[in-house]
Amino acid sequence: MGAAHAQTHYGRTDPLTEGFITEPGDGTAGASPIGSDPEFPGVAAWQVENIGARNRYRLAGPGPGMSWTLAARMRVVDLADAVDANIVLEVADGTNRWFVSFGSNAVGGTLMSF
């Protein structure tokens, strides 16, 4: 494999200050640092509230042949949220595309589709 591609987002930091970009039509959902979460105390996070809108944070991805690792800690807060293209992580390298969709069951358990 080729050289590694490193980009990161951590905690409460606005992704737009870390090199992420949005495209026209994006950025219309509410997004902000999350306050104290009683279910995950002490975990700093960035939240996107989707109320009929969207936010897609994009980075320049790895090129063909570059090595990469995608890691995320996410929480789907709605109950019985369908696994569809509303909550996703995606990596594309110019040749291939990897797409993970998220949702939740009726009691809040996270569901995923690869």
N, C-alpha and C positions, 0 to 999 in steps of 0.2 A: 504494500500500500504506500501511497504517497505521504507527504507531510500532513501533520494533524492540523485541524481547523478548530480554533478555540474562541468561543464567544460565551458570555455568561450573563445571567440575570439572577440577582439575589434579593430576597426579602422585600422590603417596603419601597425600594428604589423604583422610580418611574422608568420603565423600559426605554422610553424615548431619550433618556439621559445616558443610556448605555450602548447606543449605536443602533437600536431597533428603529424601524421606520413604520409608518402607516401609509396606506395608499388612499387615493380619492374614494370617498364613501366609507372609509374606516374611521375609527375614532369617534363614532357617534354614540356609542354606549358609554355609560358612566364608568370611569375607572379611577381608582385612588388607592392609597395605602389602606389596608384593612385595620380596623380598630381591634381591640382585644377580643379574641375569639374564645368563649368559655370552653369550647370543645378542644382547643389546641392552645392553651395558655403559653405565652412566651414565644410563639411562632410568628415572626414578622412575615407579612405577605402583601402582595399586590392583588387587588380584586377588579374584576370586570363584571359589571352588572348589565345583563342583556335584557332589555325591555323593548323588544322589537327593533333592536339596533345591533351593531357589531363593532368589534375591535379586533383587528388582526395586527399583531406585532410581528414584523419581519426583520430578518437579518440576511446579509449576504451569506449564502450557504456554502458548503464545501463544493469544490469542483470535482469532476470525475476522477476517480482514483485516489482521492484524499480520504484519510481515515477520520472517523468522527464517532462520537458517542452522544446520545440524547438522553438526558436524565431530567425528571420533573417530579415535583411534589405538588399535587393538585387536589382540590376538593370541589366536588359538585354539590352545591348547597340545596338544590331543589330536589324534592322527592319525586320518584317516578318520572325522571327526565329521560326521554328516549335517547338511545345511543344513535346519534346521527351527526351531521356535519356542523352542529351548533357549538360543540366543545371539542377541539381537536389539537393535536400536535402533529406537525408535518415537517419532513426533511426531504429536500429534492437536491440532487447533485448535478443536474443537467442531463443525466441519462436515466436515472431511476427516481422514484418517488415513494416514500414511506409515510403512511398516514395512520394515525391512531385516533379513534373517536371515543368519547367518554359520555357517560350518562349515569343514572342511578336507578335503583329499584325502589319499591314503595316504602322501605324502611331506611333509605339513605345509603345503602351499600353501593360502592362504585362498580359500574359496569364498563367494559372496554371492548372495542372491536378493532382488529388489526387488518 
